[in-house]
Amino acid sequence: MLDQYKFKTLPFYNQVSYIWAEGTYLASRQEEGHKINLYRVKDFFAEIWYHGLQENIFKIRTFTSKKCLEAYLNSVILD
């Protein structure tokens, strides 16, 4: 598996394919009309951003800080 820095050198659509193949889906959220899916990929997190209803991917964001996960806290349900 690639680390975050090698991952960022991949072409955009290869990054998407890599996330889908090697990542683990964790959560989804909405922001400013965009759908954002969160994945865990080896030692980093990756977000795939979609344009609203079109489902076109326009952005990939990677990070390692758990602080960036705060945006997903509202989607966690604890019984």
Backbone as CSV, one residue per row, in Angstrom:
resi,resn,N_x,N_y,N_z,CA_x,CA_y,CA_z,C_x,C_y,C_z
1,MET,0.841,-1.195,0.000,0.000,0.000,0.000,0.878,1.247,0.000
2,LEU,0.368,2.271,-0.630,1.089,3.534,-0.717,0.896,4.363,0.539
3,ASP,1.934,5.147,0.894,1.734,6.106,1.971,1.090,7.366,1.383
4,GLN,0.726,8.299,2.237,-0.003,9.490,1.802,0.772,10.295,0.757
5,TYR,2.075,10.401,0.909,2.862,11.228,-0.008,2.973,10.597,-1.391
6,LYS,3.164,9.293,-1.460,3.203,8.613,-2.760,1.818,8.613,-3.403
7,PHE,0.792,8.464,-2.569,-0.584,8.502,-3.061,-0.862,9.813,-3.796
8,LYS,-0.407,10.929,-3.235,-0.677,12.244,-3.830,0.006,12.444,-5.182
9,THR,0.986,11.606,-5.509,1.652,11.727,-6.807,0.885,11.009,-7.920
10,LEU,-0.110,10.194,-7.544,-0.914,9.491,-8.550,-1.808,10.474,-9.298
11,PRO,-2.117,10.195,-10.559,-3.121,10.994,-11.270,-4.467,10.911,-10.539
12,PHE,-5.297,11.934,-10.692,-6.552,12.076,-9.957,-7.403,10.808,-9.971
13,TYR,-7.713,10.278,-11.151,-8.607,9.124,-11.211,-7.940,7.842,-10.718
14,ASN,-6.618,7.779,-10.736,-5.920,6.652,-10.108,-6.038,6.740,-8.591
15,GLN,-6.065,7.966,-8.057,-6.283,8.139,-6.623,-7.661,7.606,-6.229
16,VAL,-8.671,7.957,-7.017,-10.032,7.480,-6.742,-10.063,5.953,-6.757
17,SER,-9.506,5.354,-7.785,-9.489,3.890,-7.899,-8.746,3.248,-6.733
18,TYR,-7.654,3.863,-6.327,-6.867,3.333,-5.218,-7.668,3.367,-3.917
19,ILE,-8.353,4.474,-3.669,-9.184,4.584,-2.461,-10.253,3.503,-2.465
20,TRP,-10.939,3.335,-3.586,-12.004,2.332,-3.661,-11.467,0.915,-3.483
21,ALA,-10.276,0.641,-4.012,-9.711,-0.711,-3.946,-9.054,-1.016,-2.598
22,GLU,-8.338,-0.053,-2.047,-7.532,-0.304,-0.851,-8.097,0.310,0.427
23,GLY,-9.026,1.240,0.290,-9.555,1.933,1.460,-10.741,1.221,2.084
24,THR,-11.037,1.615,3.302,-12.202,1.121,4.028,-13.160,2.287,4.219
25,TYR,-14.371,2.147,3.694,-15.379,3.197,3.842,-15.733,3.346,5.318
26,LEU,-15.768,4.605,5.795,-16.073,4.866,7.198,-17.372,5.628,7.412
27,ALA,-17.604,6.665,6.599,-18.770,7.525,6.849,-19.026,8.418,5.650
28,SER,-20.168,9.101,5.709,-20.545,10.055,4.670,-21.137,11.279,5.348
29,ARG,-20.999,12.427,4.704,-21.590,13.661,5.224,-21.924,14.583,4.065
30,GLN,-22.658,15.644,4.367,-23.023,16.663,3.383,-22.402,17.989,3.801
31,GLU,-21.936,18.743,2.828,-21.404,20.081,3.098,-21.614,20.953,1.869
32,GLU,-22.318,22.064,2.059,-22.559,23.031,0.982,-23.067,22.360,-0.292
33,GLY,-23.976,21.416,-0.150,-24.563,20.741,-1.301,-23.719,19.630,-1.890
34,HIS,-22.592,19.326,-1.266,-21.717,18.263,-1.748,-21.820,17.045,-0.834
35,LYS,-21.725,15.869,-1.434,-21.642,14.628,-0.669,-20.166,14.294,-0.507
36,ILE,-19.777,13.899,0.698,-18.378,13.595,0.987,-18.306,12.228,1.653
37,ASN,-17.557,11.317,1.046,-17.359,9.984,1.619,-15.973,9.908,2.236
38,LEU,-15.911,9.360,3.441,-14.656,9.233,4.179,-14.170,7.787,4.139
39,TYR,-12.865,7.622,3.883,-12.227,6.309,3.838,-10.960,6.321,4.685
40,ARG,-10.622,5.159,5.215,-9.332,4.955,5.882,-8.469,4.195,4.886
41,VAL,-7.288,4.755,4.566,-6.375,4.127,3.614,-5.004,4.031,4.288
42,LYS,-4.637,2.835,4.690,-3.378,2.575,5.387,-3.215,3.518,6.571
43,ASP,-2.296,4.483,6.477,-2.001,5.365,7.608,-2.559,6.778,7.434
44,PHE,-3.559,6.929,6.561,-4.181,8.244,6.386,-5.659,8.089,6.076
45,PHE,-6.370,9.191,6.155,-7.783,9.251,5.799,-7.912,9.959,4.458
46,ALA,-8.931,9.604,3.694,-9.183,10.247,2.403,-10.669,10.544,2.271
47,GLU,-10.961,11.735,1.777,-12.333,12.119,1.476,-12.490,12.213,-0.029
48,ILE,-13.564,11.638,-0.539,-13.931,11.812,-1.944,-15.135,12.743,-1.962
49,TRP,-14.989,13.875,-2.635,-16.035,14.902,-2.716,-16.785,14.777,-4.036
50,TYR,-18.123,14.789,-3.939,-19.001,14.688,-5.106,-19.798,15.979,-5.255
51,HIS,-20.009,16.412,-6.516,-20.913,17.530,-6.798,-22.333,17.069,-6.546
52,GLY,-23.003,17.691,-5.626,-24.415,17.470,-5.325,-25.056,16.241,-5.915
53,LEU,-26.084,16.439,-6.704,-26.854,15.334,-7.269,-26.183,14.686,-8.471
54,GLN,-25.179,15.336,-9.022,-24.542,14.832,-10.238,-23.655,13.617,-9.983
55,GLU,-23.205,13.446,-8.746,-22.318,12.333,-8.394,-20.983,12.385,-9.132
56,ASN,-20.598,13.555,-9.640,-19.293,13.710,-10.269,-18.252,14.000,-9.198
57,ILE,-17.177,13.243,-9.192,-16.102,13.464,-8.224,-15.286,14.664,-8.682
58,PHE,-15.086,15.622,-7.768,-14.315,16.797,-8.148,-13.145,17.081,-7.213
59,LYS,-13.058,16.353,-6.105,-11.996,16.666,-5.150,-11.685,15.446,-4.292
60,ILE,-10.398,15.296,-3.979,-9.951,14.306,-3.008,-9.119,15.048,-1.978
61,ARG,-9.437,14.816,-0.730,-8.699,15.450,0.368,-8.142,14.347,1.253
62,THR,-6.852,14.436,1.578,-6.243,13.457,2.477,-5.746,14.165,3.729
63,PHE,-5.730,13.418,4.831,-5.235,13.977,6.089,-4.907,12.844,7.053
64,THR,-4.133,13.172,8.072,-3.791,12.199,9.108,-4.312,12.620,10.478
65,SER,-4.654,13.872,10.632,-5.111,14.386,11.923,-6.517,13.895,12.257
66,LYS,-6.657,13.326,13.434,-7.981,12.875,13.868,-8.910,14.056,14.134
67,LYS,-8.364,15.240,14.309,-9.183,16.443,14.497,-10.070,16.680,13.270
68,CYS,-9.580,16.313,12.104,-10.360,16.482,10.872,-11.580,15.566,10.830
69,LEU,-11.637,14.590,11.713,-12.780,13.674,11.758,-13.982,14.274,12.484
70,GLU,-13.787,15.405,13.156,-14.874,16.024,13.917,-16.102,16.311,13.060
71,ALA,-15.898,16.592,11.783,-17.025,16.879,10.887,-17.963,15.681,10.756
72,TYR,-17.488,14.497,11.111,-18.293,13.279,10.980,-18.986,12.870,12.282
73,LEU,-18.752,13.576,13.356,-19.319,13.188,14.648,-20.839,13.168,14.651
74,ASN,-21.476,14.057,13.904,-22.940,14.088,13.860,-23.536,12.850,13.202
75,SER,-22.736,12.137,12.404,-23.264,10.958,11.715,-23.058,9.668,12.513
76,VAL,-22.395,9.758,13.656,-22.169,8.584,14.492,-23.363,8.399,15.422
77,ILE,-23.907,7.196,15.414,-25.057,6.882,16.267,-24.621,5.858,17.310
78,LEU,-24.737,6.237,18.562,-24.398,5.334,19.661,-25.670,4.952,20.388
79,ASP,-25.934,3.663,20.493,-27.125,3.191,21.218,-26.773,2.815,22.635
